Amino acid sequence: MSDDVSIGGESIRLGQFLKFAGLLDSGGDAKEAIIDGYVRVNGEVERRRGRQLVDGDLVSYEDRTVRVRP
């Protein structure tokens, strides 16, 4: 089960999205979680903070999964 999060555009960087979606509180927290391999995009560990997310991508952190929507 996942929640939809509207980003108000076509794409957003992973680090920004983690904060925007409320999965993490700060850019520093997002950076550490990504580098440490705790963030998954579409089921795969993603270690690039600048990864561009688009409509339909699923982002998971801890026990939450959210879907990117425009």
CHARMM-style PDB file with segment names, atoms N, HN, CA, C and O in Angstrom:
ATOM      1  N   MET     1       0.847  -1.184   0.000  1.00  0.00      PROA
ATOM      2  CA  MET     1       0.000   0.000   0.000  1.00  0.00      PROA
ATOM      3  C   MET     1       0.885   1.237   0.000  1.00  0.00      PROA
ATOM      4  O   MET     1       1.838   1.322   0.774  1.00  0.00      PROA
ATOM      5  N   SER     2       0.573   2.197  -0.867  1.00  0.00      PROA
ATOM      6  HN  SER     2      -0.201   2.128  -1.496  1.00  0.00      PROA
ATOM      7  CA  SER     2       1.386   3.408  -0.922  1.00  0.00      PROA
ATOM      8  C   SER     2       0.482   4.632  -1.013  1.00  0.00      PROA
ATOM      9  O   SER     2      -0.648   4.558  -1.496  1.00  0.00      PROA
ATOM     10  N   ASP     3       1.002   5.748  -0.542  1.00  0.00      PROA
ATOM     11  HN  ASP     3       1.920   5.809  -0.150  1.00  0.00      PROA
ATOM     12  CA  ASP     3       0.313   7.031  -0.657  1.00  0.00      PROA
ATOM     13  C   ASP     3       0.825   7.723  -1.904  1.00  0.00      PROA
ATOM     14  O   ASP     3       1.976   7.530  -2.296  1.00  0.00      PROA
ATOM     15  N   ASP     4      -0.025   8.535  -2.535  1.00  0.00      PROA
ATOM     16  HN  ASP     4      -0.960   8.692  -2.217  1.00  0.00      PROA
ATOM     17  CA  ASP     4       0.399   9.341  -3.674  1.00  0.00      PROA
ATOM     18  C   ASP     4       0.818  10.718  -3.168  1.00  0.00      PROA
ATOM     19  O   ASP     4       0.145  11.309  -2.323  1.00  0.00      PROA
ATOM     20  N   VAL     5       1.939  11.228  -3.693  1.00  0.00      PROA
ATOM     21  HN  VAL     5       2.486  10.748  -4.379  1.00  0.00      PROA
ATOM     22  CA  VAL     5       2.411  12.563  -3.343  1.00  0.00      PROA
ATOM     23  C   VAL     5       2.568  13.353  -4.627  1.00  0.00      PROA
ATOM     24  O   VAL     5       3.393  13.008  -5.473  1.00  0.00      PROA
ATOM     25  N   SER     6       1.779  14.417  -4.781  1.00  0.00      PROA
ATOM     26  HN  SER     6       1.109  14.697  -4.093  1.00  0.00      PROA
ATOM     27  CA  SER     6       1.847  15.261  -5.972  1.00  0.00      PROA
ATOM     28  C   SER     6       3.019  16.230  -5.842  1.00  0.00      PROA
ATOM     29  O   SER     6       3.140  16.953  -4.853  1.00  0.00      PROA
ATOM     30  N   ILE     7       3.885  16.230  -6.868  1.00  0.00      PROA
ATOM     31  HN  ILE     7       3.786  15.642  -7.672  1.00  0.00      PROA
ATOM     32  CA  ILE     7       5.079  17.076  -6.825  1.00  0.00      PROA
ATOM     33  C   ILE     7       4.875  18.396  -7.564  1.00  0.00      PROA
ATOM     34  O   ILE     7       5.749  19.262  -7.525  1.00  0.00      PROA
ATOM     35  N   GLY     8       3.735  18.565  -8.238  1.00  0.00      PROA
ATOM     36  HN  GLY     8       3.025  17.862  -8.269  1.00  0.00      PROA
ATOM     37  CA  GLY     8       3.426  19.818  -8.907  1.00  0.00      PROA
ATOM     38  C   GLY     8       4.262  20.073 -10.149  1.00  0.00      PROA
ATOM     39  O   GLY     8       4.413  21.222 -10.564  1.00  0.00      PROA
ATOM     40  N   GLY     9       4.806  19.027 -10.746  1.00  0.00      PROA
ATOM     41  HN  GLY     9       4.684  18.094 -10.409  1.00  0.00      PROA
ATOM     42  CA  GLY     9       5.615  19.170 -11.953  1.00  0.00      PROA
ATOM     43  C   GLY     9       5.923  17.809 -12.532  1.00  0.00      PROA
ATOM     44  O   GLY     9       5.332  16.804 -12.137  1.00  0.00      PROA
ATOM     45  N   GLU    10       6.853  17.781 -13.473  1.00  0.00      PROA
ATOM     46  HN  GLU    10       7.332  18.597 -13.795  1.00  0.00      PROA
ATOM     47  CA  GLU    10       7.180  16.541 -14.175  1.00  0.00      PROA
ATOM     48  C   GLU    10       8.183  15.661 -13.429  1.00  0.00      PROA
ATOM     49  O   GLU    10       8.105  14.434 -13.499  1.00  0.00      PROA
ATOM     50  N   SER    11       9.135  16.289 -12.708  1.00  0.00      PROA
ATOM     51  HN  SER    11       9.198  17.285 -12.651  1.00  0.00      PROA
ATOM     52  CA  SER    11      10.163  15.503 -12.023  1.00  0.00      PROA
ATOM     53  C   SER    11      10.657  16.241 -10.787  1.00  0.00      PROA
ATOM     54  O   SER    11      10.430  17.439 -10.616  1.00  0.00      PROA
ATOM     55  N   ILE    12      11.341  15.484  -9.930  1.00  0.00      PROA
ATOM     56  HN  ILE    12      11.526  14.511 -10.069  1.00  0.00      PROA
ATOM     57  CA  ILE    12      11.913  16.034  -8.701  1.00  0.00      PROA
ATOM     58  C   ILE    12      13.093  15.149  -8.316  1.00  0.00      PROA
ATOM     59  O   ILE    12      13.088  13.948  -8.585  1.00  0.00      PROA
ATOM     60  N   ARG    13      14.099  15.741  -7.688  1.00  0.00      PROA
ATOM     61  HN  ARG    13      14.104  16.717  -7.469  1.00  0.00      PROA
ATOM     62  CA  ARG    13      15.252  14.958  -7.237  1.00  0.00      PROA
ATOM     63  C   ARG    13      14.875  14.158  -5.990  1.00  0.00      PROA
ATOM     64  O   ARG    13      14.039  14.578  -5.189  1.00  0.00      PROA
ATOM     65  N   LEU    14      15.509  13.007  -5.850  1.00  0.00      PROA
ATOM     66  HN  LEU    14      16.188  12.666  -6.500  1.00  0.00      PROA
ATOM     67  CA  LEU    14      15.207  12.104  -4.744  1.00  0.00      PROA
ATOM     68  C   LEU    14      15.368  12.781  -3.387  1.00  0.00      PROA
ATOM     69  O   LEU    14      14.486  12.675  -2.534  1.00  0.00      PROA
ATOM     70  N   GLY    15      16.479  13.471  -3.181  1.00  0.00      PROA
ATOM     71  HN  GLY    15      17.195  13.557  -3.874  1.00  0.00      PROA
ATOM     72  CA  GLY    15      16.719  14.140  -1.903  1.00  0.00      PROA
ATOM     73  C   GLY    15      15.627  15.146  -1.563  1.00  0.00      PROA
ATOM     74  O   GLY    15      15.193  15.234  -0.414  1.00  0.00      PROA
ATOM     75  N   GLN    16      15.183  15.906  -2.567  1.00  0.00      PROA
ATOM     76  HN  GLN    16      15.535  15.834  -3.500  1.00  0.00      PROA
ATOM     77  CA  GLN    16      14.114  16.876  -2.353  1.00  0.00      PROA
ATOM     78  C   GLN    16      12.797  16.173  -2.047  1.00  0.00      PROA
ATOM     79  O   GLN    16      12.035  16.600  -1.181  1.00  0.00      PROA
ATOM     80  N   PHE    17      12.544  15.092  -2.770  1.00  0.00      PROA
ATOM     81  HN  PHE    17      13.164  14.744  -3.474  1.00  0.00      PROA
ATOM     82  CA  PHE    17      11.282  14.377  -2.603  1.00  0.00      PROA
ATOM     83  C   PHE    17      11.149  13.779  -1.208  1.00  0.00      PROA
ATOM     84  O   PHE    17      10.060  13.798  -0.633  1.00  0.00      PROA
ATOM     85  N   LEU    18      12.232  13.252  -0.657  1.00  0.00      PROA
ATOM     86  HN  LEU    18      13.116  13.237  -1.123  1.00  0.00      PROA
ATOM     87  CA  LEU    18      12.177  12.659   0.679  1.00  0.00      PROA
ATOM     88  C   LEU    18      11.709  13.680   1.713  1.00  0.00      PROA
ATOM     89  O   LEU    18      10.937  13.350   2.614  1.00  0.00      PROA
ATOM     90  N   LYS    19      12.177  14.917   1.580  1.00  0.00      PROA
ATOM     91  HN  LYS    19      12.803  15.185   0.848  1.00  0.00      PROA
ATOM     92  CA  LYS    19      11.740  15.983   2.486  1.00  0.00      PROA
ATOM     93  C   LYS    19      10.310  16.400   2.168  1.00  0.00      PROA
ATOM     94  O   LYS    19       9.483  16.531   3.071  1.00  0.00      PROA
ATOM     95  N   PHE    20      10.016  16.610   0.883  1.00  0.00      PROA
ATOM     96  HN  PHE    20      10.688  16.504   0.149  1.00  0.00      PROA
ATOM     97  CA  PHE    20       8.710  17.081   0.435  1.00  0.00      PROA
ATOM     98  C   PHE    20       7.598  16.120   0.858  1.00  0.00      PROA
ATOM     99  O   PHE    20       6.520  16.551   1.268  1.00  0.00      PROA
ATOM    100  N   ALA    21       7.865  14.825   0.757  1.00  0.00      PROA
ATOM    101  HN  ALA    21       8.740  14.475   0.424  1.00  0.00      PROA
ATOM    102  CA  ALA    21       6.866  13.806   1.087  1.00  0.00      PROA
ATOM    103  C   ALA    21       6.767  13.552   2.589  1.00  0.00      PROA
ATOM    104  O   ALA    21       5.893  12.810   3.037  1.00  0.00      PROA
ATOM    105  N   GLY    22       7.664  14.167   3.372  1.00  0.00      PROA
ATOM    106  HN  GLY    22       8.374  14.770   3.009  1.00  0.00      PROA
ATOM    107  CA  GLY    22       7.634  14.004   4.817  1.00  0.00      PROA
ATOM    108  C   GLY    22       8.264  12.704   5.304  1.00  0.00      PROA
ATOM    109  O   GLY    22       8.056  12.304   6.449  1.00  0.00      PROA
ATOM    110  N   LEU    23       9.033  12.044   4.439  1.00  0.00      PROA
ATOM    111  HN  LEU    23       9.202  12.369   3.509  1.00  0.00      PROA
ATOM    112  CA  LEU    23       9.703  10.811   4.848  1.00  0.00      PROA
ATOM    113  C   LEU    23      10.900  11.101   5.745  1.00  0.00      PROA
ATOM    114  O   LEU    23      11.228  10.307   6.626  1.00  0.00      PROA
ATOM    115  N   LEU    24      11.550  12.240   5.521  1.00  0.00      PROA
ATOM    116  HN  LEU    24      11.283  12.886   4.805  1.00  0.00      PROA
ATOM    117  CA  LEU    24      12.686  12.680   6.347  1.00  0.00      PROA
ATOM    118  C   LEU    24      12.537  14.170   6.611  1.00  0.00      PROA
ATOM    119  O   LEU    24      11.873  14.880   5.856  1.00  0.00      PROA
ATOM    120  N   ASP    25      13.161  14.642   7.691  1.00  0.00      PROA
ATOM    121  HN  ASP    25      13.701  14.066   8.305  1.00  0.00      PROA
ATOM    122  CA  ASP    25      12.974  16.033   8.115  1.00  0.00      PROA
ATOM    123  C   ASP    25      13.887  17.041   7.444  1.00  0.00      PROA
ATOM    124  O   ASP    25      13.510  18.202   7.280  1.00  0.00      PROA
ATOM    125  N   SER    26      15.096  16.614   7.049  1.00  0.00      PROA
ATOM    126  HN  SER    26      15.402  15.671   7.182  1.00  0.00      PROA
ATOM    127  CA  SER    26      16.050  17.596   6.530  1.00  0.00      PROA
ATOM    128  C   SER    26      16.847  17.023   5.370  1.00  0.00      PROA
ATOM    129  O   SER    26      16.868  15.814   5.138  1.00  0.00      PROA
ATOM    130  N   GLY    27      17.503  17.926   4.647  1.00  0.00      PROA
ATOM    131  HN  GLY    27      17.486  18.908   4.835  1.00  0.00      PROA
ATOM    132  CA  GLY    27      18.358  17.502   3.550  1.00  0.00      PROA
ATOM    133  C   GLY    27      19.521  16.657   4.036  1.00  0.00      PROA
ATOM    134  O   GLY    27      19.941  15.725   3.351  1.00  0.00      PROA
ATOM    135  N   GLY    28      20.042  16.971   5.207  1.00  0.00      PROA
ATOM    136  HN  GLY    28      19.701  17.729   5.764  1.00  0.00      PROA
ATOM    137  CA  GLY    28      21.146  16.198   5.776  1.00  0.00      PROA
ATOM    138  C   GLY    28      20.717  14.778   6.110  1.00  0.00      PROA
ATOM    139  O   GLY    28      21.445  13.817   5.859  1.00  0.00      PROA
ATOM    140  N   ASP    29      19.518  14.660   6.683  1.00  0.00      PROA
ATOM    141  HN  ASP    29      18.926  15.440   6.887  1.00  0.00      PROA
ATOM    142  CA  ASP    29      18.979  13.329   6.984  1.00  0.00      PROA
ATOM    143  C   ASP    29      18.767  12.533   5.701  1.00  0.00      PROA
ATOM    144  O   ASP    29      19.069  11.341   5.646  1.00  0.00      PROA
ATOM    145  N   ALA    30      18.247  13.196   4.670  1.00  0.00      PROA
ATOM    146  HN  ALA    30      18.002  14.164   4.714  1.00  0.00      PROA
ATOM    147  CA  ALA    30      18.004  12.531   3.389  1.00  0.00      PROA
ATOM    148  C   ALA    30      19.316  12.055   2.775  1.00  0.00      PROA
ATOM    149  O   ALA    30      19.410  10.933   2.278  1.00  0.00      PROA
ATOM    150  N   LYS    31      20.318  12.914   2.816  1.00  0.00      PROA
ATOM    151  HN  LYS    31      20.241  13.826   3.220  1.00  0.00      PROA
ATOM    152  CA  LYS    31      21.621  12.557   2.249  1.00  0.00      PROA
ATOM    153  C   LYS    31      22.187  11.315   2.938  1.00  0.00      PROA
ATOM    154  O   LYS    31      22.636  10.385   2.268  1.00  0.00      PROA
ATOM    155  N   GLU    32      22.167  11.296   4.263  1.00  0.00      PROA
ATOM    156  HN  GLU    32      21.802  12.051   4.807  1.00  0.00      PROA
ATOM    157  CA  GLU    32      22.704  10.151   5.009  1.00  0.00      PROA
ATOM    158  C   GLU    32      21.928   8.874   4.724  1.00  0.00      PROA
ATOM    159  O   GLU    32      22.526   7.817   4.521  1.00  0.00      PROA
ATOM    160  N   ALA    33      20.588   8.963   4.708  1.00  0.00      PROA
ATOM    161  HN  ALA    33      20.102   9.821   4.873  1.00  0.00      PROA
ATOM    162  CA  ALA    33      19.763   7.781   4.466  1.00  0.00      PROA
ATOM    163  C   ALA    33      20.031   7.203   3.079  1.00  0.00      PROA
ATOM    164  O   ALA    33      20.073   5.984   2.910  1.00  0.00      PROA
ATOM    165  N   ILE    34      20.213   8.077   2.086  1.00  0.00      PROA
ATOM    166  HN  ILE    34      20.179   9.067   2.224  1.00  0.00      PROA
ATOM    167  CA  ILE    34      20.485   7.629   0.715  1.00  0.00      PROA
ATOM    168  C   ILE    34      21.857   6.982   0.635  1.00  0.00      PROA
ATOM    169  O   ILE    34      21.997   5.879   0.106  1.00  0.00      PROA
ATOM    170  N   ILE    35      22.865   7.659   1.157  1.00  0.00      PROA
ATOM    171  HN  ILE    35      22.751   8.554   1.587  1.00  0.00      PROA
ATOM    172  CA  ILE    35      24.239   7.135   1.111  1.00  0.00      PROA
ATOM    173  C   ILE    35      24.342   5.797   1.840  1.00  0.00      PROA
ATOM    174  O   ILE    35      25.057   4.897   1.400  1.00  0.00      PROA
ATOM    175  N   ASP    36      23.625   5.672   2.954  1.00  0.00      PROA
ATOM    176  HN  ASP    36      23.044   6.403   3.312  1.00  0.00      PROA
ATOM    177  CA  ASP    36      23.678   4.446   3.755  1.00  0.00      PROA
ATOM    178  C   ASP    36      22.846   3.303   3.169  1.00  0.00      PROA
ATOM    179  O   ASP    36      22.856   2.195   3.704  1.00  0.00      PROA
ATOM    180  N   GLY    37      22.125   3.566   2.072  1.00  0.00      PROA
ATOM    181  HN  GLY    37      22.117   4.466   1.637  1.00  0.00      PROA
ATOM    182  CA  GLY    37      21.377   2.512   1.389  1.00  0.00      PROA
ATOM    183  C   GLY    37      20.023   2.188   1.990  1.00  0.00      PROA
ATOM    184  O   GLY    37      19.511   1.086   1.799  1.00  0.00      PROA
ATOM    185  N   TYR    38      19.432   3.137   2.719  1.00  0.00      PROA
ATOM    186  HN  TYR    38      19.849   4.033   2.874  1.00  0.00      PROA
ATOM    187  CA  TYR    38      18.134   2.901   3.346  1.00  0.00      PROA
ATOM    188  C   TYR    38      16.941   3.294   2.480  1.00  0.00      PROA
ATOM    189  O   TYR    38      15.793   3.052   2.854  1.00  0.00      PROA
ATOM    190  N   VAL    39      17.213   3.900   1.322  1.00  0.00      PROA
ATOM    191  HN  VAL    39      18.145   4.096   1.019  1.00  0.00      PROA
ATOM    192  CA  VAL    39      16.142   4.386   0.448  1.00  0.00      PROA
ATOM    193  C   VAL    39      16.069   3.499  -0.795  1.00  0.00      PROA
ATOM    194  O   VAL    39      17.086   3.161  -1.399  1.00  0.00      PROA
ATOM    195  N   ARG    40      14.843   3.135  -1.158  1.00  0.00      PROA
ATOM    196  HN  ARG    40      14.016   3.410  -0.667  1.00  0.00      PROA
ATOM    197  CA  ARG    40      14.628   2.328  -2.370  1.00  0.00      PROA
ATOM    198  C   ARG    40      13.745   3.100  -3.337  1.00  0.00      PROA
ATOM    199  O   ARG    40      12.802   3.783  -2.937  1.00  0.00      PROA
ATOM    200  N   VAL    41      14.072   2.974  -4.623  1.00  0.00      PROA
ATOM    201  HN  VAL    41      14.837   2.419  -4.947  1.00  0.00      PROA
ATOM    202  CA  VAL    41      13.241   3.530  -5.683  1.00  0.00      PROA
ATOM    203  C   VAL    41      12.838   2.362  -6.572  1.00  0.00      PROA
ATOM    204  O   VAL    41      13.686   1.668  -7.132  1.00  0.00      PROA
ATOM    205  N   ASN    42      11.539   2.159  -6.690  1.00  0.00      PROA
ATOM    206  HN  ASN    42      10.850   2.723  -6.235  1.00  0.00      PROA
ATOM    207  CA  ASN    42      10.998   1.045  -7.479  1.00  0.00      PROA
ATOM    208  C   ASN    42      11.601  -0.298  -7.059  1.00  0.00      PROA
ATOM    209  O   ASN    42      11.873  -1.165  -7.890  1.00  0.00      PROA
ATOM    210  N   GLY    43      11.803  -0.445  -5.736  1.00  0.00      PROA
ATOM    211  HN  GLY    43      11.582   0.259  -5.061  1.00  0.00      PROA
ATOM    212  CA  GLY    43      12.277  -1.706  -5.191  1.00  0.00      PROA
ATOM    213  C   GLY    43      13.784  -1.898  -5.179  1.00  0.00      PROA
ATOM    214  O   GLY    43      14.273  -2.893  -4.645  1.00  0.00      PROA
ATOM    215  N   GLU    44      14.531  -0.962  -5.761  1.00  0.00      PROA
ATOM    216  HN  GLU    44      14.133  -0.153  -6.195  1.00  0.00      PROA
ATOM    217  CA  GLU    44      15.989  -1.068  -5.832  1.00  0.00      PROA
ATOM    218  C   GLU    44      16.637  -0.024  -4.917  1.00  0.00      PROA
ATOM    219  O   GLU    44      16.177   1.116  -4.856  1.00  0.00      PROA
ATOM    220  N   VAL    45      17.693  -0.404  -4.213  1.00  0.00      PROA
ATOM    221  HN  VAL    45      18.067  -1.330  -4.262  1.00  0.00      PROA
ATOM    222  CA  VAL    45      18.424   0.561  -3.388  1.00  0.00      PROA
ATOM    223  C   VAL    45      18.971   1.652  -4.305  1.00  0.00      PROA
ATOM    224  O   VAL    45      19.579   1.364  -5.336  1.00  0.00      PROA
ATOM    225  N   GLU    46      18.748   2.905  -3.918  1.00  0.00      PROA
ATOM    226  HN  GLU    46      18.254   3.139  -3.081  1.00  0.00      PROA
ATOM    227  CA  GLU    46      19.214   4.047  -4.716  1.00  0.00      PROA
ATOM    228  C   GLU    46      20.135   4.893  -3.862  1.00  0.00      PROA
ATOM    229  O   GLU    46      19.740   5.365  -2.796  1.00  0.00      PROA
ATOM    230  N   ARG    47      21.365   5.088  -4.325  1.00  0.00      PROA
ATOM    231  HN  ARG    47      21.686   4.705  -5.191  1.00  0.00      PROA
ATOM    232  CA  ARG    47      22.353   5.855  -3.563  1.00  0.00      PROA
ATOM    233  C   ARG    47      22.684   7.203  -4.201  1.00  0.00      PROA
ATOM    234  O   ARG    47      23.642   7.862  -3.796  1.00  0.00      PROA
ATOM    235  N   ARG    48      21.904   7.612  -5.189  1.00  0.00      PROA
ATOM    236  HN  ARG    48      21.127   7.077  -5.519  1.00  0.00      PROA
ATOM    237  CA  ARG    48      22.132   8.915  -5.837  1.00  0.00      PROA
ATOM    238  C   ARG    48      21.066   9.904  -5.379  1.00  0.00      PROA
ATOM    239  O   ARG    48      19.888   9.764  -5.708  1.00  0.00      PROA
ATOM    240  N   ARG    49      21.491  10.891  -4.627  1.00  0.00      PROA
ATOM    241  HN  ARG    49      22.448  11.006  -4.360  1.00  0.00      PROA
ATOM    242  CA  ARG    49      20.560  11.897  -4.103  1.00  0.00      PROA
ATOM    243  C   ARG    49      19.911  12.694  -5.225  1.00  0.00      PROA
ATOM    244  O   ARG    49      18.776  13.151  -5.089  1.00  0.00      PROA
ATOM    245  N   GLY    50      20.628  12.861  -6.338  1.00  0.00      PROA
ATOM    246  HN  GLY    50      21.550  12.489  -6.449  1.00  0.00      PROA
ATOM    247  CA  GLY    50      20.136  13.646  -7.466  1.00  0.00      PROA
ATOM    248  C   GLY    50      19.298  12.861  -8.456  1.00  0.00      PROA
ATOM    249  O   GLY    50      18.905  13.405  -9.488  1.00  0.00      PROA
ATOM    250  N   ARG    51      19.013  11.606  -8.175  1.00  0.00      PROA
ATOM    251  HN  ARG    51      19.331  11.164  -7.337  1.00  0.00      PROA
ATOM    252  CA  ARG    51      18.193  10.778  -9.077  1.00  0.00      PROA
ATOM    253  C   ARG    51      16.881  11.493  -9.367  1.00  0.00      PROA
ATOM    254  O   ARG    51      16.181  11.903  -8.441  1.00  0.00      PROA
ATOM    255  N   GLN    52      16.542  11.645 -10.636  1.00  0.00      PROA
ATOM    256  HN  GLN    52      17.110  11.311 -11.388  1.00  0.00      PROA
ATOM    257  CA  GLN    52      15.296  12.291 -11.022  1.00  0.00      PROA
ATOM    258  C   GLN    52      14.141  11.296 -10.915  1.00  0.00      PROA
ATOM    259  O   GLN    52      14.169  10.224 -11.521  1.00  0.00      PROA
ATOM    260  N   LEU    53      13.146  11.661 -10.150  1.00  0.00      PROA
ATOM    261  HN  LEU    53      13.123  12.532  -9.658  1.00  0.00      PROA
ATOM    262  CA  LEU    53      11.949  10.845 -10.010  1.00  0.00      PROA
ATOM    263  C   LEU    53      10.867  11.390 -10.928  1.00  0.00      PROA
ATOM    264  O   LEU    53      10.749  12.601 -11.112  1.00  0.00      PROA
ATOM    265  N   VAL    54      10.075  10.486 -11.504  1.00  0.00      PROA
ATOM    266  HN  VAL    54      10.171   9.502 -11.354  1.00  0.00      PROA
ATOM    267  CA  VAL    54       8.996  10.892 -12.405  1.00  0.00      PROA
ATOM    268  C   VAL    54       7.701  10.205 -11.981  1.00  0.00      PROA
ATOM    269  O   VAL    54       7.701   9.360 -11.087  1.00  0.00      PROA
ATOM    270  N   ASP    55       6.613  10.571 -12.622  1.00  0.00      PROA
ATOM    271  HN  ASP    55       6.613  11.258 -13.349  1.00  0.00      PROA
ATOM    272  CA  ASP    55       5.294  10.032 -12.321  1.00  0.00      PROA
ATOM    273  C   ASP    55       5.307   8.509 -12.251  1.00  0.00      PROA
ATOM    274  O   ASP    55       5.761   7.834 -13.174  1.00  0.00      PROA
ATOM    275  N   GLY    56       4.802   7.985 -11.141  1.00  0.00      PROA
ATOM    276  HN  GLY    56       4.434   8.534 -10.390  1.00  0.00      PROA
ATOM    277  CA  GLY    56       4.688   6.544 -10.979  1.00  0.00      PROA
ATOM    278  C   GLY    56       5.819   5.882 -10.205  1.00  0.00      PROA
ATOM    279  O   GLY    56       5.680   4.738  -9.773  1.00  0.00      PROA
ATOM    280  N   ASP    57       6.949   6.588 -10.021  1.00  0.00      PROA
ATOM    281  HN  ASP    57       7.063   7.517 -10.372  1.00  0.00      PROA
ATOM    282  CA  ASP    57       8.054   6.001  -9.247  1.00  0.00      PROA
ATOM    283  C   ASP    57       7.595   5.759  -7.810  1.00  0.00      PROA
ATOM    284  O   ASP    57       6.867   6.567  -7.234  1.00  0.00      PROA
ATOM    285  N   LEU    58       8.029   4.642  -7.246  1.00  0.00      PROA
ATOM    286  HN  LEU    58       8.621   3.986  -7.714  1.00  0.00      PROA
ATOM    287  CA  LEU    58       7.725   4.305  -5.859  1.00  0.00      PROA
ATOM    288  C   LEU    58       8.977   4.489  -5.013  1.00  0.00      PROA
ATOM    289  O   LEU    58      10.022   3.910  -5.309  1.00  0.00      PROA
ATOM    290  N   VAL    59       8.872   5.292  -3.968  1.00  0.00      PROA
ATOM    291  HN  VAL    59       8.023   5.763  -3.728  1.00  0.00      PROA
ATOM    292  CA  VAL    59      10.000   5.575  -3.087  1.00  0.00      PROA
ATOM    293  C   VAL    59       9.692   5.007  -1.708  1.00  0.00      PROA
ATOM    294  O   VAL    59       8.648   5.294  -1.123  1.00  0.00      PROA
ATOM    295  N   SER    60      10.623   4.190  -1.194  1.00  0.00      PROA
ATOM    296  HN  SER    60      11.471   3.956  -1.669  1.00  0.00      PROA
ATOM    297  CA  SER    60      10.427   3.554   0.101  1.00  0.00      PROA
ATOM    298  C   SER    60      11.526   3.948   1.069  1.00  0.00      PROA
ATOM    299  O   SER    60      12.704   3.997   0.716  1.00  0.00      PROA
ATOM    300  N   TYR    61      11.116   4.229   2.296  1.00  0.00      PROA
ATOM    301  HN  TYR    61      10.159   4.189   2.582  1.00  0.00      PROA
ATOM    302  CA  TYR    61      12.050   4.489   3.385  1.00  0.00      PROA
ATOM    303  C   TYR    61      11.425   3.936   4.655  1.00  0.00      PROA
ATOM    304  O   TYR    61      10.288   4.263   4.993  1.00  0.00      PROA
ATOM    305  N   GLU    62      12.173   3.099   5.351  1.00  0.00      PROA
ATOM    306  HN  GLU    62      13.097   2.832   5.077  1.00  0.00      PROA
ATOM    307  CA  GLU    62      11.680   2.393   6.534  1.00  0.00      PROA
ATOM    308  C   GLU    62      10.396   1.651   6.170  1.00  0.00      PROA
ATOM    309  O   GLU    62      10.415   0.813   5.268  1.00  0.00      PROA
ATOM    310  N   ASP    63       9.295   1.931   6.839  1.00  0.00      PROA
ATOM    311  HN  ASP    63       9.279   2.612   7.571  1.00  0.00      PROA
ATOM    312  CA  ASP    63       8.071   1.171   6.580  1.00  0.00      PROA
ATOM    313  C   ASP    63       7.062   1.911   5.708  1.00  0.00      PROA
ATOM    314  O   ASP    63       5.907   1.498   5.602  1.00  0.00      PROA
ATOM    315  N   ARG    64       7.501   3.014   5.080  1.00  0.00      PROA
ATOM    316  HN  ARG    64       8.439   3.349   5.166  1.00  0.00      PROA
ATOM    317  CA  ARG    64       6.588   3.787   4.236  1.00  0.00      PROA
ATOM    318  C   ARG    64       6.998   3.724   2.775  1.00  0.00      PROA
ATOM    319  O   ARG    64       8.185   3.752   2.451  1.00  0.00      PROA
ATOM    320  N   THR    65       6.017   3.640   1.906  1.00  0.00      PROA
ATOM    321  HN  THR    65       5.053   3.618   2.170  1.00  0.00      PROA
ATOM    322  CA  THR    65       6.235   3.716   0.470  1.00  0.00      PROA
ATOM    323  C   THR    65       5.276   4.765  -0.086  1.00  0.00      PROA
ATOM    324  O   THR    65       4.081   4.755   0.213  1.00  0.00      PROA
ATOM    325  N   VAL    66       5.818   5.665  -0.895  1.00  0.00      PROA
ATOM    326  HN  VAL    66       6.788   5.673  -1.137  1.00  0.00      PROA
ATOM    327  CA  VAL    66       4.980   6.696  -1.524  1.00  0.00      PROA
ATOM    328  C   VAL    66       5.216   6.692  -3.027  1.00  0.00      PROA
ATOM    329  O   VAL    66       6.305   6.379  -3.508  1.00  0.00      PROA
ATOM    330  N   ARG    67       4.150   7.052  -3.763  1.00  0.00      PROA
ATOM    331  HN  ARG    67       3.265   7.306  -3.372  1.00  0.00      PROA
ATOM    332  CA  ARG    67       4.207   7.081  -5.216  1.00  0.00      PROA
ATOM    333  C   ARG    67       4.271   8.542  -5.692  1.00  0.00      PROA
ATOM    334  O   ARG    67       3.508   9.388  -5.224  1.00  0.00      PROA
ATOM    335  N   VAL    68       5.182   8.822  -6.617  1.00  0.00      PROA
ATOM    336  HN  VAL    68       5.801   8.135  -6.997  1.00  0.00      PROA
ATOM    337  CA  VAL    68       5.329  10.156  -7.192  1.00  0.00      PROA
ATOM    338  C   VAL    68       4.207  10.402  -8.184  1.00  0.00      PROA
ATOM    339  O   VAL    68       3.943   9.578  -9.059  1.00  0.00      PROA
ATOM    340  N   ARG    69       3.552  11.541  -8.039  1.00  0.00      PROA
ATOM    341  HN  ARG    69       3.767  12.211  -7.328  1.00  0.00      PROA
ATOM    342  CA  ARG    69       2.514  11.977  -8.974  1.00  0.00      PROA
ATOM    343  C   ARG    69       2.790  13.419  -9.390  1.00  0.00      PROA
ATOM    344  O   ARG    69       3.312  14.205  -8.599  1.00  0.00      PROA
ATOM    345  N   PRO    70       2.442  13.769 -10.630  1.00  0.00      PROA
ATOM    346  CA  PRO    70       2.687  15.156 -11.086  1.00  0.00      PROA
ATOM    347  C   PRO    70       1.800  16.164 -10.383  1.00  0.00      PROA
ATOM    348  OT1 PRO    70       1.888  17.361 -10.656  1.00  0.00      PROA
TER     349      PRO     70
END
